Amino acid sequence: MLVTFNFEGLEKEAGVYREGIGYVWDEYAVPCYNIAVDHPYYYHERLADLPEKYYHISIDRLHEAYFKHFYPEFTHRGFLPLAGSKLEELCKPNTGKEDEKQSVEYPAEAIRKPVEKKYNVIMTGNFTPTSFCEPYIHWINDEYAAFYQGIIDDIIAHPHRTVEEVALEHCEREMGENTYKDLRMALHRMIFIDIYVRNYWRREAVKVLVDAGIQVDVFGKGWDELTCGHPENMILHPQTTSEECLKAIAASKISLNVMPWFKDGAHDRVFNSILNGTVSVTDTSKYLCGELKEGQGVCYYDLAYMEKLPELVRDLLADDARREEIVRAGIPVVEEKHTWIRRAHQLLEWIEEDAGGTDRQKRLREKQERLEKSEEFRIKQLHFADNEGIMSEEIGSDESYDRKAVSESRWQV
C-alpha cells in the first residue's frame, strides 16, 4: 500500500505514472492513503486524476465534511488530526513504559531532562504579507475586488467562522444557487483569501506582543517584511529544519500558535510544544478545546480579543511554577492520545479494516456461489425424490449439507 502526505506519489510523477498507461498503483491494485494537511479547496486540481483505490484523509473535521459534500466521487477514509513529536535527546532511554500495541518508550514526565529556556516567546512558521494577495484580489476587475474584499472583511470581523462558510454565503447572495461543481471551483479560485486571513492573524499576534514590549523570536521566512512599532522586539531567525524547530521550541518558555484556520482540528505546533516541555499559547478550535482543557499544556486566547494576549503572556512569563504545572498537566494527555504512534495505530486499523473488507467480500461471493450450487443440488434431489416417491431429509438448502447422504445416493449432481 501507499501512505503519503499531500499527494506525494499521486501527481503523475515519473516512475509511478506513464501517459497512456496510468499509475503503477492501479497496475498492481495498490491502495493509496493520502493525508491532506490542508483544506480540500487547495487541492482541487490534484483531485482530477487519481488511482482507483484512493483514500482521502482529513486533518480537520470540517475539511472532512467539505470533502464529502464537494467531492463525493472519491472515498473519504476518515479524520486523522496532526500529532506531536518529541526530541529523543530530551528523554532518557529505556524507561520501561511500553505502549499497549507496540513497544515504544514514553519517558515519564518526572525524568524529563531539563532544558535551558533561552527564549521567552517563540513563533515557528513562515509569514506571508497580506500584500502578496492584493494582485489576486484585483485580478479581474473592481467589482470582483470588492466582492473578494467583502469576504475577507467578513471573516476578519468574525474569526470563529470558516472561509468556506462565509464565502458560500457571499456567493449565494451575489450569484444565487449554483451546482456543487461550480462552487467547488469558485472556492478553489479563492484560496488566496485563506492565505490572506491566516497570515493577517499571524501578523496581528506577533505584532501585538512585540509592540507591547514582549520579545518574540520568530523562526521562518518572511518575518522581515512584518511592519510593527517596535521591530527591536522581534528577533529574526532563518527558516530551519523540523528538528531544529523542535529544539528551539524546547528552549522556549512559551510557544505561540495561530491556527491556520483549522476550526475543528489542531496544528502540530500545539502538540510539539507540550511534548517538548513548553506551554502552548494558542487560539481555539472545537476539536482542540475538546481534547485539551485550559491548563493542560495550553493557554487559550481569542482572536476576537487579541488585545488581551500580551497580559496573558506576561503573566505566564512571570510565573515559572505555573508554566511547569501547565506542562506537567498536558504531557500525559498528549502522550496518550496525540503522538504520531497513536495516529499510525488508527491508520493501521483503517488499512486492516479495508483489507479485511475486501477479504469478506471475497468470502461472501464464494459463500453465495456455494449456496447457489447447493440450491441447485437441492432442487435436483427434490426432483429425483418426487420421481422416486421418496422425500430425502438429509440434504437441505444449507451450504453444510450431509456429504455421507450424497455419497450414498443413487445419483450424482
DONUSE-327045 format. One line per 10 residues: number of its first residue (from 0); their letters; for each residue x, y, z of C-alpha. Coordinates in Angstrom, 2 decimals, always signed. Each point is the difference from the previous one (the first is absolute). Layout:
% DONUSE-327045
NUM	A	X,Y,Z | ...
//
This chain:
% DONUSE-327045
0	MLVTFNFEGL	+0.00,+0.00,+0.00 | +0.96,+3.67,-0.28 | -0.30,+2.35,+2.97 | +0.88,+3.58,-0.88 | -0.48,+3.64,+0.90 | -1.27,+2.70,-2.35 | -0.20,-2.15,-3.13 | +3.69,-0.99,-0.13 | +0.11,-2.84,-2.52 | -3.45,+0.95,-1.29
10	EKEAGVYREG	+0.90,+2.87,-2.32 | +0.99,-2.04,-3.05 | +3.66,-0.02,+0.99 | +2.50,-1.82,-2.17 | +0.46,-3.55,+1.19 | -3.56,-0.44,+1.25 | -1.99,+1.31,-2.99 | +0.20,-0.41,-3.77 | -2.18,+1.74,-2.55 | -2.39,-2.39,-1.66
20	IGYVWDEYAV	+0.54,-2.61,+2.71 | -0.70,+1.77,+3.27 | +1.24,-0.49,+3.53 | +2.05,-2.97,+1.08 | -2.33,-0.04,+3.03 | -2.89,-1.02,-2.28 | +2.06,-2.58,-1.83 | +0.60,-1.85,+3.26 | -3.29,+0.99,+1.73 | +1.87,+1.89,+2.74
30	PCYNIAVDHP	-2.18,+1.87,+2.54 | +1.15,+3.62,+0.33 | -0.61,+1.84,+3.29 | +0.62,+3.73,-0.27 | +0.10,+2.23,+3.07 | -0.89,+3.47,-1.29 | +1.47,+2.53,+2.43 | -1.98,+2.95,-1.26 | -3.51,+0.88,-1.09 | -1.42,-1.89,-3.01
40	YYYHERLADL	-0.45,+3.21,-2.00 | +3.79,+0.17,-0.27 | +0.02,-3.35,-1.78 | -2.76,+0.36,-2.57 | +2.27,-0.52,-3.01 | +1.77,-2.94,+1.63 | -3.34,-1.73,+0.49 | -0.53,-0.31,-3.74 | +1.84,-3.24,-0.79 | +0.78,-2.43,+2.81
50	PEKYYHISID	+0.49,-3.76,+0.40 | -3.10,-2.17,+0.22 | +0.69,-0.97,+3.61 | +0.47,+3.53,+1.32 | -0.86,+0.73,+3.64 | -0.10,+3.62,+1.15 | +0.78,+0.84,+3.64 | -0.76,+3.40,+1.57 | +1.73,+1.67,+2.95 | -3.05,+2.12,+0.88
60	RLHEAYFKHF	-3.60,-1.17,+0.40 | -1.29,+2.96,-2.00 | +2.42,-0.88,-2.79 | -1.50,-3.48,+0.12 | -3.55,+1.35,-0.30 | +1.02,+2.28,-2.89 | +1.73,-2.85,-1.86 | -2.97,-2.32,+0.35 | -2.38,+2.67,-1.28 | +2.05,+1.41,-2.88
70	YPEFTHRGFL	+1.93,-3.12,-1.08 | -2.47,-2.88,+0.39 | +1.67,-1.92,-2.81 | +2.94,-0.83,+2.27 | +0.25,-2.17,+3.10 | +0.59,+1.88,+3.23 | +1.63,-2.30,+2.54 | -0.21,+2.12,+3.11 | +1.17,+2.79,+2.26 | +3.61,-0.27,+1.17
80	PLAGSKLEEL	+1.25,+3.14,+1.76 | +3.61,+1.06,+0.02 | +2.13,-1.20,+2.91 | +3.14,+0.85,+1.94 | +3.61,-1.14,+0.10 | +2.44,-0.06,+2.88 | +3.72,+0.56,-0.30 | +1.82,-3.22,+0.85 | +2.82,+1.88,+1.69 | -2.41,+1.40,+2.58
90	CKPNTGKEDE	-0.79,-3.49,+1.25 | +1.99,-2.56,+1.90 | -0.01,-3.42,-1.73 | -1.65,-3.20,+1.18 | -2.59,+1.35,+2.39 | -1.84,-3.29,-0.08 | -3.39,+1.42,-0.91 | -1.47,-1.71,-3.02 | -2.81,+0.93,-2.26 | -2.74,-2.62,+0.17
100	KQSVEYPAEA	+0.12,-0.76,-3.72 | +3.62,+0.54,-0.87 | +3.18,+0.21,+2.01 | +0.63,+3.73,+0.27 | +1.90,+1.93,+2.61 | -2.03,+2.77,+1.55 | +2.19,+1.69,+2.60 | -1.69,+0.77,+3.27 | -0.48,+3.73,+0.47 | +2.01,-0.13,+3.21
110	IRKPVEKKYN	+3.19,-0.98,-1.82 | -0.27,+2.58,-2.73 | +3.42,+1.52,-0.51 | +0.09,+3.70,+0.90 | +0.56,+2.36,-2.91 | +1.30,+3.53,+0.26 | -2.85,+2.35,-0.89 | +1.92,+2.61,-1.95 | -3.04,+1.36,-1.88 | -2.99,+1.66,+1.62
120	VIMTGNFTPT	-2.48,-0.32,-2.86 | +0.56,-1.87,-3.23 | -1.95,-0.10,-3.25 | +0.94,-2.71,-2.49 | -1.42,+0.31,-3.50 | +0.25,+2.14,-3.08 | -1.72,+3.33,-0.54 | -1.53,+1.28,-3.23 | -0.91,+3.71,-0.04 | -3.63,+0.63,-0.90
130	SFCEPYIHWI	+1.27,+2.22,-2.82 | +0.91,-3.24,-1.79 | -3.73,-0.61,-0.51 | -0.83,+3.43,-1.43 | +0.63,-0.95,-3.67 | -2.38,-2.95,+0.40 | -2.67,+2.16,+1.61 | +0.17,+2.39,-2.98 | +0.71,-2.55,-2.73 | -3.34,+0.43,-1.82
140	NDEYAAFYQG	-1.55,+3.43,+0.57 | -1.09,+2.40,+2.73 | -3.37,-1.69,+0.45 | +1.60,-3.35,+0.71 | +2.61,+1.66,+2.20 | -2.78,+1.47,+2.14 | -1.63,-3.44,+0.15 | +3.21,-1.69,+1.17 | +0.83,+2.77,+2.45 | -3.50,-0.28,+1.45
150	IIDDIIAHPH	+0.60,-3.68,+0.77 | +3.37,+0.77,+1.61 | -1.43,+2.78,+2.16 | -2.87,-2.22,+1.09 | +2.35,-2.83,+1.09 | +2.30,+2.36,+1.88 | -3.00,+1.52,+1.78 | -1.24,-3.52,+0.89 | +3.19,-2.05,+0.57 | -1.85,-3.06,+1.33
160	RTVEEVALEH	-1.57,-0.66,-3.41 | +1.62,-1.98,-2.81 | +1.04,+1.40,-3.35 | -2.40,-2.27,-1.88 | -2.91,+0.86,+2.26 | +0.36,+3.73,-0.62 | +0.97,-0.34,-3.66 | -2.98,-2.21,-0.81 | -2.35,+2.51,+1.64 | +1.42,+2.79,-2.14
170	CEREMGENTY	-0.13,-2.15,-3.14 | -3.64,-0.90,+0.57 | -0.90,+3.62,+0.67 | +1.77,+1.26,-3.12 | -0.48,-2.88,-2.43 | -2.99,-1.96,+1.23 | -0.03,-3.78,+0.08 | +2.77,-1.90,-1.77 | +0.95,-3.64,-0.44 | +2.49,-1.46,+2.44
180	KDLRMALHRM	+2.47,-0.37,-2.86 | -0.20,+3.72,-0.81 | +0.37,+0.90,+3.67 | +2.99,-2.23,+0.62 | +1.77,+1.61,-2.95 | -0.90,+3.47,+1.27 | +1.36,-0.80,+3.46 | +3.19,-1.41,-1.49 | +0.53,+3.30,-1.78 | -0.34,+1.81,+3.33
190	IFIDIYVRNY	+2.78,-1.78,+1.90 | +1.83,+3.32,+0.16 | -2.70,+1.05,+2.48 | +1.05,-2.84,+2.30 | +3.65,+1.06,-0.38 | -0.92,+3.61,+0.73 | -2.03,-0.77,+3.13 | +2.40,-2.46,+1.65 | +2.95,+2.36,-0.53 | -2.01,+3.02,+1.13
200	WRREAVKVLV	-0.51,-1.63,+3.41 | +3.54,-1.36,+0.15 | +1.21,+3.56,-0.56 | -2.36,+1.44,+2.60 | +1.02,-2.51,+2.68 | +3.72,+0.70,-0.34 | -0.51,+3.73,-0.47 | -2.15,+0.47,+3.12 | +2.66,-1.72,+2.09 | +3.09,+1.78,-1.31
210	DAGIQVDVFG	-1.73,+3.39,+0.11 | -0.88,-0.72,+3.64 | +3.71,-0.41,+0.77 | +0.07,-3.83,-0.02 | +2.89,-1.55,-1.88 | -1.03,-2.61,-2.57 | +2.50,-2.25,-1.82 | -1.40,-0.87,-3.41 | +1.32,-2.94,-2.04 | -0.92,-0.07,-3.68
220	KGWDELTCGH	-0.14,+1.93,-3.24 | -1.67,+3.36,-0.59 | +0.07,+1.49,+3.49 | +2.36,+2.76,-1.09 | -2.95,+1.40,-1.97 | -2.21,+0.42,+3.07 | -0.49,+3.66,+0.89 | -0.40,+0.79,+3.68 | +0.62,+2.83,+2.46 | +2.85,-1.72,+1.86
230	PENMILHPQT	+1.93,-2.24,-2.40 | +2.85,-0.22,+2.53 | -2.18,-2.42,+1.97 | -0.36,-2.39,-2.92 | +3.12,-2.18,-0.27 | +0.34,-1.51,-3.46 | +1.28,-3.53,-0.58 | +0.26,-1.65,-3.42 | -2.20,-2.85,-1.15 | +1.37,-3.26,+1.35
240	TSEECLKAIA	-0.67,-3.73,+0.19 | -2.82,-1.63,+1.93 | +2.47,-1.42,+2.50 | +1.56,+3.41,+0.62 | -3.48,+1.45,+0.47 | -0.67,-2.59,+2.69 | +3.26,+0.91,+1.71 | -0.92,+3.69,-0.07 | -3.48,-0.77,+1.39 | +1.53,-2.07,+2.81
250	ASKISLNVMP	+2.25,+2.96,+0.86 | -2.96,+2.39,+0.29 | -2.24,+0.93,+2.90 | -3.01,+0.58,-2.28 | -0.78,-1.25,-3.50 | -2.43,+2.27,-1.84 | -2.45,-1.64,-2.39 | -2.48,+1.56,-2.39 | -2.15,-2.71,-1.53 | +0.12,-0.04,-3.83
260	WFKDGAHDRV	-3.79,+0.23,-0.01 | -0.50,-3.56,+1.28 | -3.30,+0.56,+1.81 | -0.59,-3.66,+0.87 | +3.50,-1.41,-0.02 | +3.40,+0.80,+1.50 | +3.44,+1.10,-1.11 | +2.99,-2.14,+0.91 | +1.68,+3.07,+1.56 | -2.30,-0.41,+3.00
270	FNSILNGTVS	+0.87,-3.65,+0.62 | +3.69,+0.51,-0.84 | +0.24,+2.77,+2.56 | -1.57,-1.99,+2.83 | +2.00,-3.18,-0.70 | +3.20,+2.04,+0.10 | -0.81,+1.66,+3.31 | -1.28,+3.38,-1.18 | -3.34,+1.70,+0.63 | -2.03,+0.47,-3.18
280	VTDTSKYLCG	-1.83,+3.32,-0.19 | -2.50,-0.49,-2.79 | -3.31,+1.09,-1.42 | -2.81,-2.52,+0.18 | -1.68,-2.62,-2.12 | -2.95,-2.21,+0.84 | +2.11,-3.14,-0.19 | +2.94,+1.37,+1.97 | -2.16,+1.34,+2.83 | -1.65,-3.41,+0.24
290	ELKEGQGVCY	+3.36,-1.76,+0.28 | +1.97,+2.40,+2.22 | -1.62,+1.97,+2.77 | +1.36,+3.39,+1.00 | +3.16,-0.67,+1.98 | +0.70,-3.42,-1.53 | +3.12,+1.14,-1.79 | -1.89,+2.87,-1.62 | -1.20,+3.51,+0.76 | -2.65,+1.21,-2.41
300	YDLAYMEKLP	-0.52,+3.48,-1.38 | -2.81,+1.35,-2.15 | +0.73,+1.53,-3.40 | -2.91,+2.36,+0.54 | +1.73,+1.39,+3.11 | +3.60,+0.12,-1.17 | +0.69,+3.00,+2.26 | -0.11,-2.38,+3.00 | +2.83,-2.17,-1.30 | +2.91,+2.07,+1.44
310	ELVRDLLADD	-1.41,-0.21,+3.53 | -0.39,-3.77,-0.28 | +3.58,-0.39,-1.21 | +1.45,+2.33,+2.64 | -1.74,-1.91,+2.79 | +1.39,-3.30,-1.27 | +3.53,+1.35,-0.39 | -0.09,+1.30,+3.57 | -0.99,-3.35,+1.53 | +2.43,-2.85,-0.60
320	ARREEIVRAG	-1.85,-2.34,+2.34 | -3.30,+0.52,-1.81 | +1.56,-0.71,-3.38 | +1.52,-3.21,+1.35 | -3.34,-1.02,+1.47 | -1.73,+0.60,-3.33 | +2.58,-2.08,-1.86 | -0.23,-2.82,+2.58 | -3.78,-0.09,-0.45 | +0.24,-0.14,-3.80
330	IPVVEEKHTW	+2.75,-2.53,-0.67 | -1.90,-3.16,+1.12 | -3.04,+0.96,-2.08 | +2.02,+0.63,-3.15 | +2.18,-3.09,+0.48 | -3.10,-2.14,+0.36 | -2.01,+1.37,-2.92 | +1.94,+2.35,-2.28 | +3.29,-1.51,-1.13 | +0.72,-1.26,-3.51
340	IRRAHQLLEW	+0.15,-3.53,+1.43 | -3.67,+0.40,+0.98 | -0.88,+1.32,-3.44 | +1.85,-2.93,-1.60 | -2.08,-2.41,+2.07 | -3.21,+1.60,-1.24 | +1.20,-0.06,-3.58 | +1.00,-3.65,+0.32 | -3.47,-0.86,+1.31 | -1.58,+1.60,-3.06
350	IEEDAGGTDR	+2.38,-1.80,-2.34 | -0.73,-3.34,+1.68 | -3.74,+0.68,-0.14 | +0.19,+0.80,-3.70 | +2.09,-3.08,-0.74 | -2.33,-2.09,+2.13 | -2.98,+1.48,-1.77 | +1.47,-1.14,-3.31 | +0.52,-3.48,+1.43 | -3.52,-0.05,+1.43
360	QKRLREKQER	-1.46,+0.96,-3.36 | +1.96,-2.80,-1.61 | -1.19,-2.48,+2.64 | -3.59,+1.17,-0.43 | +0.21,-0.52,-3.76 | +1.42,-3.47,+0.51 | -2.70,-0.81,+2.53 | -2.68,+1.25,-2.37 | +1.40,-2.21,-2.75 | -0.08,-3.00,+2.35
370	LEKSEEFRIK	-3.55,+0.84,+1.02 | -1.07,+0.23,-3.62 | +1.60,-3.36,-0.75 | -1.61,-1.45,+3.12 | -3.38,+1.36,-1.03 | +0.44,-1.47,-3.45 | +0.94,-3.28,+1.67 | -3.10,+0.12,+2.26 | -2.31,+0.67,-2.91 | +1.43,-2.92,-1.94
380	QLHFADNEGI	-0.36,-2.33,+2.98 | -3.58,+1.06,+0.63 | -0.72,-0.64,-3.64 | +1.57,-3.46,+0.38 | -1.95,-0.66,+3.22 | -3.26,+0.94,-1.63 | +0.70,-2.39,-2.82 | +0.93,-2.83,+2.39 | -2.69,+0.79,+2.57 | +2.67,+0.64,+2.62
390	MSEEIGSDES	+0.44,+3.22,+2.04 | +3.60,+0.32,+1.15 | +0.60,+1.99,+3.18 | +3.77,-0.34,+0.01 | +0.65,+2.75,-2.54 | -1.40,+3.48,+0.43 | +0.73,+3.41,-1.44 | +2.74,+0.72,+2.57 | +3.56,+0.02,-1.32 | +1.11,-2.55,+2.65
400	YDRKAVSESR	-1.86,-2.93,-1.46 | +0.44,-3.64,+1.06 | +2.83,-1.31,-2.17 | -0.64,-3.63,+1.04 | -3.57,+0.21,-1.21 | +1.22,+1.33,-3.32 | +2.58,-2.72,-0.44 | -2.54,-2.72,+0.75 | -2.64,+1.31,-2.37 | -0.65,-1.78,-3.29
410	WQV	+0.67,+3.06,-2.11 | +2.52,+2.80,-0.33 | -0.28,+3.68,-0.66
//
